[in-house]
């Protein structure tokens, strides 16, 4: 919540007519009217936002490494707000240790994939493909201008390419 949303919320509350709420004699009805008005203003001022979390499909990332990364973040925040050189050295040492643990975890994971695979070459290329972050270019040609006419027929598209390249 930012400062301007809270001001907007307070402004909307101040413009409401409160006589309708207190016109009832029943305490439950008064509370329900107040609560409905409050929620209506609240949801109009602070709408829901969908937050999408990236799914982490790194099989080598163990719960222990996740805990180490969380601790590294906490240590970074402490170190950032401090001028202590010992704390800075401790943070740098922790980062080096975490990096070596991650490298070792990756190495063990990929070695186990290669060890238990029947086709080592295919497994190697799958590892390279998955770790290189290069997405294949897929260009699907669905139409072509053949003899001055736009054609969507797959047979005509294929024959036009054959004529061109032969």
QUITAZI-V26380 format. One record per helix or strand of 2 or more residues. SS is the DSSP state (a for helix, b for strand). FROM is the first residue (numbers start at 1). TO is the last residue. If there is no record, write none. Layout:
ss-><SS | SS>
from-><FROM | FROM>
to-><TO | TO>
This chain:
ss-><a | a | a | a | a | a | b | b | a>
from-><3 | 19 | 27 | 63 | 85 | 120 | 144 | 149 | 154>
to-><14 | 22 | 45 | 80 | 115 | 132 | 146 | 151 | 165>
